[in-house]
């Protein structure tokens, strides 16, 4: 029986997940591919650290020694940051080696270049694990693009932020205490800035934009807001309105333009994100025929991410997708609309005069602040907000419709 030779770059949480998945599912992979998978080499950073690695596997701190190994078919990359991951994958592709990556920061900015190089060398790049851990989001987008026009994607893309918000709401904790618990459980890094500041979700959103729309918006034009300003009072006010805070990335294509945003939003009980708690991730995709497709599950961790990388590996070996991206059709449907809903915290307890310009759905006073749940025209609200920068609003996320465009057209004939 022939063998498939692979190498791992990085042996942290994700690298160990790939190693375990390949080891524990060896027979299953052999049944699928008809080949034995053999790990030939692992690139590590700290040679003094104790690791449980089969002694037959080369362990090295020198990437060139990985490339010197003969007959490497696939390289798994699980390194943090743009470099040296980008350089390593570039060299591997030039050698004709297929690559599978979980490196979201690198792939968000360098993905198009890597895919172009891969097409030229007739190899494939797998990047399922860069977006939502164990969720097969990229695969679902590829499948939908066979027929559907994708117009909009929403997602809770960072499990750390979702865990913190869940703990703050359920346990009444401060942001600082909830973050500390996330760090104790290994959900947050010692430096959690990328997670709680929205950068991690932003990278993932840009990768989804590339996959769905074959393009990205101007990075500087995408608003990015984290969860660090949220307090227990804010979450309590939202709960009184039967709303929950979620940290969401949204991307949409409207004719020729792509726009996106990463921010804390409020969701109603009817929204599929309402019950997504703790470290779970969820992604909703709006297709022209299928309507809303929602995937949810573990978004981070050793085995979920390792699983995504191994599934990508099998897709490459079996030729289930090519190295090139499918060009999305141009959506013509705008989902933004002119009406919106917000919860607004005013600087004092007096009802402001501008409220008369909106529908006041509910209100509550907490800790000396008046919280208003309003509905109205988006342009009108923008004017109010510009006139009083002291206002602290959060939008209520609009739900992607379930029905398809064809059904809506049929209903009006």
VENVENZI-V529669 format. One record per residue. N is the residue number from 0. RES is the residue in one small letter. PSI is psi as a letter, one per 30 degrees, with the letter a starting at -180 (NA if undefined). Layout:
# VENVENZI-V529669
n: [N,N]
res: [RES,RES]
psi: [PSI,PSI]
This chain:
# VENVENZI-V529669
n: [0,1,2,3,4,5,6,7,8,9,10,11,12,13,14,15,16,17,18,19,20,21,22,23,24,25,26,27,28,29,30,31,32,33,34,35,36,37,38,39,40,41,42,43,44,45,46,47,48,49,50,51,52,53,54,55,56,57,58,59,60,61,62,63,64,65,66,67,68,69,70,71,72,73,74,75,76,77,78,79,80,81,82,83,84,85,86,87,88,89,90,91,92,93,94,95,96,97,98,99,100,101,102,103,104,105,106,107,108,109,110,111,112,113,114,115,116,117,118,119,120,121,122,123,124,125,126,127,128,129,130,131,132,133,134,135,136,137,138,139,140,141,142,143,144,145,146,147,148,149,150,151,152,153,154,155,156,157,158,159,160,161,162,163,164,165,166,167,168,169,170,171,172,173,174,175,176,177,178,179,180,181,182,183,184,185,186,187,188,189,190,191,192,193,194,195,196,197,198,199,200,201,202,203,204,205,206,207,208,209,210,211,212,213,214,215,216,217,218,219,220,221,222,223,224,225,226,227,228,229,230,231,232,233,234,235,236,237,238,239,240,241,242,243,244,245,246,247,248,249,250,251,252,253,254,255,256,257,258,259,260,261,262,263,264,265,266,267,268,269,270,271,272,273,274,275,276,277,278,279,280,281,282,283,284,285,286,287,288,289,290,291,292,293,294,295,296,297,298,299,300,301,302,303,304,305,306,307,308,309,310,311,312,313,314,315,316,317,318,319,320,321,322,323,324,325,326,327,328,329,330,331,332,333,334,335,336,337,338,339,340,341,342,343,344,345,346,347,348,349,350,351,352,353,354,355,356,357,358,359,360,361,362,363,364,365,366,367,368,369,370,371,372,373,374,375,376,377,378,379,380,381,382,383,384,385,386,387,388,389,390,391,392,393,394,395,396,397,398,399,400,401,402,403,404,405,406,407,408,409,410,411,412]
res: [x,x,x,x,x,x,x,x,x,x,x,x,x,x,x,x,x,x,x,x,x,x,x,x,x,x,x,x,x,x,x,x,x,x,x,x,x,x,x,x,x,x,x,x,x,x,x,x,x,x,x,x,x,x,x,x,x,x,x,x,x,x,x,x,x,x,x,x,x,x,x,x,x,x,x,x,x,x,x,x,x,x,x,x,x,x,x,x,x,x,x,x,x,x,x,x,x,x,x,x,x,x,x,x,x,x,x,x,x,x,x,x,x,x,x,x,x,x,x,x,x,x,x,x,x,x,x,x,x,x,x,x,x,x,x,x,x,x,x,x,x,x,x,x,x,x,x,x,x,x,x,x,x,x,x,x,x,x,x,x,x,x,x,x,x,x,x,x,x,x,x,x,x,x,x,x,x,x,x,x,x,x,x,x,x,x,x,x,x,x,x,x,x,x,x,x,x,x,x,x,x,x,x,x,x,x,x,x,x,x,x,x,x,x,x,x,x,x,x,x,x,x,x,x,x,x,x,x,x,x,x,x,x,x,x,x,x,x,x,x,x,x,x,x,x,x,x,x,x,x,x,x,x,x,x,x,x,x,x,x,x,x,x,x,x,x,x,x,x,x,x,x,x,x,x,x,x,x,x,x,x,x,x,x,x,x,x,x,x,x,x,x,x,x,x,x,x,x,x,x,x,x,x,x,x,x,x,x,x,x,x,x,x,x,x,x,x,x,x,x,x,x,x,x,x,x,x,x,x,x,x,x,x,x,x,x,x,x,x,x,x,x,x,x,x,x,x,x,x,x,x,x,x,x,x,x,x,x,x,x,x,x,x,x,x,x,x,x,x,x,x,x,x,x,x,x,x,x,x,x,x,x,x,x,x,x,x,x,x,x,x,x,x,x,x,x,x,x,x,x,x,x,x,x,x,x,x,x,x,x,x,x,x]
psi: [k,l,l,k,k,l,l,k,j,k,h,b,e,e,e,e,e,e,e,e,e,e,e,f,g,e,e,e,e,e,e,e,f,g,l,k,k,k,j,e,l,k,k,l,e,j,f,f,k,k,k,i,k,k,f,f,k,k,k,l,g,j,e,e,f,e,f,f,k,k,h,k,e,k,k,k,j,h,k,k,l,e,k,g,e,e,e,e,e,e,e,e,e,f,f,g,k,k,k,k,l,g,j,e,e,e,f,e,f,g,e,e,e,e,e,e,e,e,e,e,f,h,l,l,k,k,g,e,f,f,e,h,c,f,k,h,e,e,e,e,e,e,e,e,f,e,e,l,j,k,f,k,k,k,k,j,f,j,e,e,e,e,e,e,e,e,e,e,e,e,f,h,l,l,e,e,e,e,e,e,e,e,e,e,f,g,f,k,l,e,j,g,e,e,e,f,f,f,e,e,e,e,e,e,e,e,e,e,e,e,e,e,f,h,l,l,l,k,e,f,f,j,k,j,k,a,g,f,f,k,l,e,e,e,e,e,e,e,e,f,g,h,l,k,k,k,j,k,k,k,k,l,k,j,c,f,l,k,l,l,k,j,l,k,l,k,k,l,f,f,k,f,f,e,g,j,l,b,g,k,l,k,k,k,k,j,l,e,e,f,b,k,k,k,k,l,a,k,f,l,l,e,e,e,e,e,e,e,e,e,e,e,e,e,e,e,e,f,h,f,l,l,f,l,k,k,k,k,l,k,k,g,k,k,g,e,l,f,k,l,k,l,k,k,k,l,f,a,f,k,j,l,e,f,f,f,g,l,k,j,e,l,l,k,k,k,h,g,k,k,k,k,j,l,k,a,k,e,e,e,e,e,e,e,e,e,f,j,f,f,k,j,l,k,l,k,k,k,k,k,k,e,l,l,e,e,e,e,e,e,f,f,NA]
